[in-house]
Amino acid sequence: MKVAIAGLGLMGGSLALALVQRGNDVLGWNHRSAPYEQARKNGITCVKTVEELALARPDILILCTPLKAMDTVLGKIKLVLDEHTTLTDVGSVKREVLSSVEKHGLRPLFVGAHPMAGNELAGFEAADAHLYDSATWAITVEEDTDKERVITVGRMITEGVGNRFIVTTAQEHDRATAQISHMPHVVATTLAAQLAVNPASNIALALAAGSWRDMTRVALTTPERTQAMVEENPDNVADLLRDQAARMTAVADLLAQGDADGLAAFFATAQPYRTVRARLQQGIPEGVYSIRLDESWRERLLAASRRGGRVEYIDSVEAHARDFAHLREA
């Protein structure tokens, strides 16, 4: 597969390296040429302009720039991008990207995607071909999404990188990532900020171990990157933060009242997640099943994902998926 990567930072650079390792023809462009020397040494063909990237007629062109830069990139490639090429992205918020793609008249070529991979580092110098190991992606589909382009993106994920994916809508995706990524970044930052002003901060830091490390790892992300992330999904993140604040206040009240039964009930509310987590750690998926990609392909893929299915293989006729543990029935 011929794959073009627009943006050779941590995510784009790591994806390019992973694709090269699996024998794909990878072209790359970056707004600064600093990564090019190292990228070329790793088998990535680098081009001078993003228009040149589009003119190479890749099978798929992946937007890996920050979300705020994607609109500018789309404006540059819209007149030269061939309809042969499927356009996708790795952005952590989908509705904003979809809106920009539509503004530039590229929606017929577009299928949104988002890999659940990454770390607190940045830049091509931090790129790692193993960053995507075992990652699950989201592919977003709307009423007018083209099935063949979904298959192209799906094959890039399963064959090109060796990952699996779920299928969801942009709206569902943005609600979900606010819960498991964007809001936790804010919570981790508040924990780190609280420690900084604690009179016993030096003692606390000396005693900090695994629980503190795990709760605050993403607070090490650059402030600019975290701010951009939450600003791009403001309504969902704000709603979840208000809910989280209400839950914390309720627990504080239980502690102040010495309500042992209330505290026990609170901690029991997380039991469904603990059960699912234990099952996932044991690696106990259900068996593989097939999903026919007929005229109801979109509904079939969405239904499979909503019950915990992750696609491991896809072609023009069918997809193969496994159901993993889930918290609630779809």
N, C-alpha and C positions, 0 to 999 in steps of 0.2 A: 504494500500500500504506500502511495506517495502522500506524505503528510507535511503540511506547512504549519509552522508555529510562529505566531505573531506575539513576541514578547518572551525574552529568554531570561526571566528572573527565576526565582526559586521554583515556581510551579511549572512554567513553560520550559525552563531548562531541564528540570528533572523528568518531565514528560518526554522531551526530545531524547534524552539519554536512554530512557526506558524503551522508547520506540526503536532507536538505533540498535540496541542490544538484541532485539527480537527480529532484526533483519529488515526493517522498514527503511524506505528512502525518505530522509527527513531534511527539510529546508527550514531555516530560521531567519528571523529578522528581529532586531531590537532597536529601540529608539536611540540608544547609545551603542557604539561599536565595541565597547570595552570587552564584552564576553566573547567576541568573535574568534580570537586566536585560540582560546581554550576550547571553544565549541568545535572549531574545525579539527582540532586534534582528536576530538571524540566522535568524528564521523558526521558532523552536522554541516550541511552546505549553507553558508551564510550569504545573504543578499543585502544590497545597500538600501533598498527602499521597500516599503510594505506593498507598493504597487507591483514591484518586481516579484514579490512573493505570490501575489494573486495571479499574475500573468503566467506563472509556471504551470498553471492548470493542475494543481494537486487534486487528489481525490477528496481531500478534506483539509480545510483551513481552520485552525483552532486559535481563537482569540485568548491569549494568556496575559494580556496587559492588565493593569488595574482597571476597575470598572469605569472610573472617570475618564480614562483614556480611550475606551472602546469606541465611543461615539466619533472621535476624531479619526480613528483607524477605519471605521466603517465608511466615513465620508470620503476617505482616500481610495478605498478599494471598490466602491460601488459601481464605478463606471468600467472597471476592467475585470471584475470577477466573472468568470465563465460559469454558465449554468451547470456545467459538468461537476463543478466543485460544490461540495456540501460545506456549509458554514456552521461552526459550533463555537463553544467557549468553555471556560472553566470557572466562570464567575460564581461567587457564593450567593448572589441574589439574582433571580431570574426575570422578574417582571420588568425591572429597569432595562436589562439588556434586550428583552423582547421588544420593548417600546422603541428603543434606539434602532434596532434592526428594522422594525416596521417603518420608522421615519425615513430611512434610507432606501426603502423599496427592496430590501433583501430578505423579507420574510419567507418567500417561497423556497429559498435555499437553506433556511436556518432550522437547526434543531438544538435546543439548549442542553447543556450538560454541566455537571458539577461533580468533581471527584472529592470524596471525603478523605483527603490526605493533606499533609502539610506539617509545618512546625513553626517555631517562633523566629526562624532565621529568614534571611532575604538575600536576593541576588544570585547570579549564576555561580558565584564562588561557593555558594551553599548547596547548589544543585546536586542531587543524588539519584541515580537510576533506581535505587531501592525505595525511594520515598513513596512510590505508588504500590509497593508490594501489598497484596491482599486488600487493596482498597475497593470500596463499593462506590460506584458513581450513581448519580441521578441523571436520567434523561427526561427532559420535560417535553410533553406533547400537548398541543392544543387541537381544537376541532379541525384546523386546516393544515396540520403538520403532515408532511409527505412521508408515507411509509418507507419508501426506498431509502430516503435520507436517514430515517431512524435506524434502518438496518446498517447503513454505512457507518454511522457513529457507534452503533452497538458492536460491530465487527472490529472497529478500531480499539474499543475498550476490551473486548474479550480476547481477540486474536492478537491485536497490536501491542497490548500492554499486559494481557493475562489477568485482567480484573473481571468483576461482575457488575451488574447494574440493576437498578429498579427503574420503573417508569412512573412518572407523576406529572401533575400540572405545575405550571409556574407558581400559581397561588398556593397550592399545597406545599410545594418545595420551600417557599419563603417562610411559611409558618413553621415548618419542621426545622429548618436550619436556624431560625431565631431561637428555638427551644434548645437545640443540642450544640450550638456553636456560638451564635452572636451574643445571646444573653449571658452564657457562662463566661465569656470574655469580660463582660462588665463586672460580674460578681467576683471574678478573680482579681480584677483591678481594685475593687473596693476592699478586698481582704489585704492586698499588698499595701494600699494606702492607709488602712487602719493600723497595720503593724508599724508603719513609719512614724505615727504620732503616739503610739502606745508608750507610756513612761517606762515600761519594762521591755521595750523592743529588743534591746541587746540580749537580755536573758532569753526572751522568747525565740529569737533567731538562733541562739546557740543550741536550743533544745529542739528546734524544728527538724522533723524527720519526714517519713513517707507521706503522711496525710497532708501536711502543709505543702510539700513539693508537688503532689498530684493536684491539689486544689488551686495552686497558683502558677502552674507551668505556663499557661497562656498569657499570664500577666507580663511575661518577659517579651511578648510581641511588641514591636515598636508602637508607641502611642498613635502615630499617624495612621498606621495600618488598621489598628483596632477601631479608631474613630471613624475611618472611612467605611469599615465593615458595618458598623451599627447605623451610621447615617444613611446607608443605602437600603436599610430595612427598618425604618424608624417606627412605624405603627406596630408591627409585630413585636419588636424588641421592647418598646415602651409598655405594651399590654402585659407582657410576661414579667417585666421588672416590677410593675405595680402589683401583680399577683404574688410575686416572690416576696415583696416587702410586706404584704398583708399576712403571708404565712409566717414570716419571721416575727412580726409583731405579735401574732397569736401565740407563738411558742414562748416569747418573752413574757407574755401575760400568764401563761401556764406556770412558768418557773416562779414568777413573782407570787403567784397564788399557792404554790406548793401542790399543784394538782397532778399527783402521780398518775392517776388513771388517764387524765387528758394527755399527758406526755407519752404514756404507753400507746394510746390510740394514735397519736401523731406519728411515732416511729413505725407503727404497724402499717401506715399508709404506703410506705415504700416497699412493702414485702413483694408485691407483684413484680416490681423491677428486679429485686434481688433474685427472685426465682428465675426470671428470664435470663438475667446475667449469668447465673450459675449454669444454665443450660447452654448458653452460647460458649462459655469457657470450656465446657465439656466437648464442644464441637459436635453437637447432635442435630444435624439437619434432617429434614424429611427426605424421602427419595426424590429423584429427578422426575419431572413430568413435562409433557410437551404442551405448548400453546400454539394453536393454529393461527397463522397470520392471514386470515381471510378478510372479508369486508368489515368484520367486527374486531380487527386487530387491536385498535386503540383501547377499546373497552376491556378486551381480554388481558392486555398487558397491565392496564391500570388496576384491574381487579386482583390480578396475581400479586402485584406489589403491595396493595393495601392489606393483604392477608400475610405479608411477610416474605413473599417470593422474590428471589434475586436471580436474574437471568445470567446464565453461564455460557450460553451459545445462542447464536441467532443466524438464520439465513433467510432467503426470500420466501420460504414456505412455513417455517416454524421457529419457535424459540424453546430452549430447554431451561427450566428454572427449578430451584429448590426452595421450599418453604423453611424458614428458620423460625426460632421461637418468637412469639409476638405477645404484646401486652393485652390486646383486646381483639375481639372479633371484628372483621371489617364489615 
